[in-house]
Amino acid sequence: MIRWILDRKWLPIVLFSSMIGLFSSGIELLSSNLIGLVVSASIAVGVFLSRKYSVISIFLIPVSTYLLATLSTNPFLELLLLASSVLLVSAFGSRLVRIGNIFLALISSVLVGLMLGYENTFVPALFGSTSNTELVKVNSLLVLTVGTALLFGLAIAGGRLSLIKLQHVGSPRDQAVQRISGERLRLEVAKQNERLEIAKDLSELLVQRITSVVSVTEGGSYAIKADPGSAERVLEKALGAARAAQAELRRLYDYLNGSIFSELVKFRIADLDELSIAYRELGFNTVIEEQGKSFPLNDGMELCVYKIVFESLQNVRKHAPVGTEISINFLWVEDGLQVLIKDNGIELANRARVAVGEIVEGYDVQDDLEALVSEFDGATLAALKDRAAIYSGRIEATKVPGVGFTLSAIFPNLKSLANER
């Protein structure tokens, strides 16, 4: 509740105070106590002002206590509702307000003890006793005072501890955000490891190949001077050495994008289950489905697929409203794989606009035509396309009019490539 109020400010306070006011009023009306509606209104206003104007809210606590003790037919139920105001003030009030909250809560506890315990001997009446001696009054006073003080004390401690937990420990939503950030850092570490390893290999292997090309060319220049007919043989040897260097460069390039990973930094398609849980904690209904029989992939391929899904989820989180449904589908065929990431962000956004009274125009044939011919561009999408191309894959991002976006990654020969490498 505390997180809900912090994220949306006035809206949850309005709803919460309205709910308390309506519930309390309903109880009083069932008891045919119209004047008891004043108690309900006092408590509802206190809850409504608890976040923004907590100073006013704390002064309504003893006022509401006095009213419920004199006017309400269900004082103990009203006390429970009043405790919610005490809890919210404890969570959102300043230090000075919180001290005032404790002080006025103690005053309210004494008021309850005096008016319901000492004067009305409420506690003995609960047990069917009709005694009205001084001892009974004092005992009733002590029981109600202590009980009310404990109720308000628990509300104060609960409100404060809830806010402290959000600020210093974190909610499941905060932990989900941290998990996603951690995954992004792991990706960056893997990328840096790749670059360092390829720099080392290039410096050791390519230099040797290029040196061979230079040696053959240099020796051939002397041979041609001595025997011009040897030019064809020299060119053939130089071409062979150049092709070997090119093949080494191609092999290292492929190695860079598919095989060099730290032992501590592995990315598996299976890890996407944890990622989907994190996004569900953030409010996105993420579902993963698989069809067909999967086959093993090497580290580079697993990273490629993981990266495609990860960046797609990041894009949905950035552009779509909370509550968007995201489906991640893996279609395994005999020699290939297709990954589909679909969302309904546009549909959900249009529903929200209609709910607040906006006029939302539907889509037409022109929108369908534009969706078919439009091409999306961006640095992230371009990088994903380059990564997929290493494994003979292609990526297409399309807009589904009135619904959302779909990203399709197709790898027609993934199994064959995995076996070759």
KAFENCOR-V620728 format. One record per backbone hydrogen bond with DSSP energy under -0.5 kcal/mol. NH is the residue of the N-H (numbers start at 0). CO is the residue of the C=O. E is the energy in kcal/mol with one decimal. If there is no record, write none. Layout:
nh->{NH;NH}
co->{CO;CO}
e->{E;E}
This chain:
nh->{4;5;6;7;8;10;12;13;14;15;16;17;18;19;20;21;22;23;24;25;26;27;28;29;30;31;32;33;35;36;37;38;39;40;41;42;43;44;45;46;47;48;49;52;55;56;57;58;59;59;60;60;61;62;63;64;65;66;67;68;69;70;71;71;77;78;79;80;81;82;83;83;84;84;85;86;87;88;89;90;91;92;97;98;99;100;101;102;103;104;105;106;107;108;109;110;111;112;113;114;115;116;116;117;118;120;121;124;125;125;126;126;127;128;136;137;138;139;140;141;142;143;144;145;146;147;148;149;150;151;152;153;154;155;156;157;158;159;160;161;162;163;164;165;166;167;168;168;169;174;175;176;177;178;179;180;181;182;183;184;185;186;187;188;189;190;191;192;193;194;195;196;197;198;199;200;201;202;203;204;205;205;206;207;208;209;210;211;212;213;214;215;216;217;218;219;220;221;222;223;224;225;226;229;230;231;233;234;235;236;237;238;239;240;241;242;243;244;245;246;247;248;249;250;251;252;253;254;255;256;257;257;258;259;260;264;265;267;270;271;272;273;274;275;276;277;278;279;280;281;282;283;284;284;285;286;288;290;293;299;301;302;303;304;305;306;307;308;309;310;311;312;313;314;315;316;317;318;319;322;323;325;326;327;328;328;329;330;330;331;331;332;336;337;338;339;340;341;341;342;343;345;346;347;348;349;350;351;352;353;354;355;356;357;359;360;367;368;369;370;371;372;373;381;382;383;384;385;386;387;388;389;389;390;391;392;393;395;397;397;399;400;402;403;405;406;407;408;409;409;410;411;413;414;415;416;417;418;419;420}
co->{0;1;2;3;4;7;8;9;10;11;12;13;14;15;16;17;18;19;20;21;22;23;24;25;26;28;27;31;32;33;34;35;35;36;37;38;39;40;41;42;43;44;46;48;52;52;53;54;55;56;56;57;57;58;59;60;61;62;63;64;65;66;66;67;73;74;75;76;77;78;79;80;80;81;81;82;83;84;85;86;87;88;93;94;95;96;97;98;99;100;101;102;103;104;105;106;107;108;109;110;111;111;112;112;113;116;115;120;121;122;122;123;124;123;132;133;134;135;136;137;138;139;140;141;142;143;144;145;146;147;148;149;150;151;152;153;154;155;156;157;158;159;160;161;162;163;163;164;164;170;171;172;173;174;175;176;177;178;179;180;181;182;183;184;185;186;187;188;189;190;191;192;193;194;195;196;197;198;199;200;200;201;201;203;204;205;206;207;208;209;210;211;212;213;214;215;216;217;218;219;220;221;222;226;227;228;229;230;231;232;233;234;235;236;237;238;239;240;241;242;243;244;245;246;247;248;249;250;251;252;253;254;254;254;258;261;263;265;267;268;269;270;270;271;272;273;274;275;276;277;279;278;282;323;283;325;327;329;291;257;297;298;299;300;301;302;303;304;305;306;307;308;309;310;311;312;313;314;315;282;320;284;341;286;326;339;288;328;337;290;329;335;410;330;408;328;406;326;339;404;324;402;402;343;344;345;346;347;348;349;350;351;353;352;357;358;363;364;365;366;367;368;369;377;378;379;380;381;382;383;384;385;386;387;388;387;409;407;395;405;403;398;399;399;397;340;395;338;393;407;336;391;410;334;334;412;413;414;415;416}
e->{-2.4;-2.3;-2.4;-1.7;-1.8;-1.4;-1.0;-2.6;-2.4;-2.9;-2.7;-2.2;-2.3;-2.3;-2.7;-2.7;-2.4;-2.7;-2.4;-2.2;-1.9;-2.1;-2.6;-2.2;-1.1;-1.7;-2.7;-0.7;-0.6;-1.8;-1.5;-0.7;-1.4;-2.4;-2.2;-2.3;-2.4;-2.4;-1.9;-2.2;-2.3;-1.9;-1.0;-1.2;-0.6;-1.7;-2.1;-1.0;-1.0;-0.5;-0.5;-0.8;-0.6;-0.9;-2.9;-2.1;-2.5;-2.3;-2.8;-1.9;-1.4;-3.2;-0.7;-0.7;-2.1;-2.0;-1.7;-1.8;-2.4;-1.8;-0.7;-0.8;-0.7;-0.6;-1.6;-2.4;-2.2;-2.2;-2.0;-1.6;-2.4;-2.6;-2.6;-2.0;-2.2;-2.4;-2.0;-2.3;-2.7;-1.9;-1.9;-1.8;-2.3;-2.0;-2.1;-2.4;-2.4;-2.2;-2.7;-2.9;-2.3;-1.0;-0.7;-2.3;-2.3;-0.8;-2.3;-1.4;-1.3;-0.7;-0.8;-0.9;-1.2;-2.6;-2.0;-2.4;-2.6;-2.4;-2.5;-2.5;-2.5;-2.2;-2.2;-2.6;-2.5;-2.6;-2.3;-2.5;-2.1;-2.6;-2.4;-2.6;-1.9;-2.5;-2.6;-2.8;-2.4;-2.1;-2.7;-2.0;-1.7;-2.3;-2.4;-1.8;-2.1;-2.8;-0.5;-1.9;-3.7;-2.4;-2.0;-2.1;-2.4;-2.2;-2.2;-2.5;-2.5;-2.0;-2.0;-2.1;-2.3;-2.0;-1.9;-2.4;-2.3;-2.1;-2.2;-2.3;-2.1;-2.0;-2.3;-2.2;-2.5;-1.9;-1.7;-2.4;-2.8;-1.9;-1.3;-3.1;-0.7;-0.8;-1.0;-0.5;-1.9;-3.1;-2.4;-1.8;-2.0;-2.6;-2.6;-2.5;-2.4;-2.8;-2.7;-2.2;-1.7;-1.1;-1.9;-2.6;-1.2;-1.7;-3.1;-2.3;-1.4;-0.6;-2.4;-2.7;-2.2;-2.2;-2.7;-2.9;-2.4;-2.4;-2.4;-2.6;-2.0;-2.0;-2.6;-2.8;-2.2;-2.4;-2.6;-2.5;-2.5;-2.4;-2.4;-2.4;-2.6;-1.5;-0.7;-0.7;-2.6;-1.2;-0.9;-1.3;-0.6;-0.5;-1.1;-1.6;-1.5;-0.6;-1.5;-2.5;-1.8;-2.1;-1.9;-1.9;-1.9;-1.1;-1.1;-2.6;-0.6;-1.3;-1.5;-2.5;-2.8;-2.9;-0.6;-1.7;-2.4;-2.4;-2.1;-2.4;-2.6;-2.9;-1.9;-2.2;-2.9;-2.6;-1.8;-2.4;-2.1;-2.0;-2.0;-2.5;-1.8;-2.0;-3.0;-1.4;-1.5;-2.7;-2.6;-3.0;-0.5;-2.9;-2.6;-0.6;-3.0;-3.1;-0.7;-2.2;-2.0;-1.9;-2.8;-2.5;-2.4;-2.5;-0.5;-1.8;-1.0;-0.6;-2.6;-2.3;-2.3;-2.4;-2.0;-2.0;-1.9;-2.4;-2.2;-1.0;-1.5;-2.4;-0.7;-0.6;-1.7;-2.4;-2.7;-2.1;-1.3;-1.6;-2.4;-2.6;-2.2;-2.2;-2.3;-2.2;-2.3;-2.5;-2.1;-0.9;-0.6;-1.3;-1.8;-2.5;-2.0;-2.6;-0.5;-2.9;-3.1;-0.8;-2.4;-1.4;-2.8;-2.4;-3.1;-2.7;-2.7;-0.5;-3.0;-0.6;-0.9;-1.9;-0.5;-2.1;-2.2;-2.0;-2.0;-1.8}
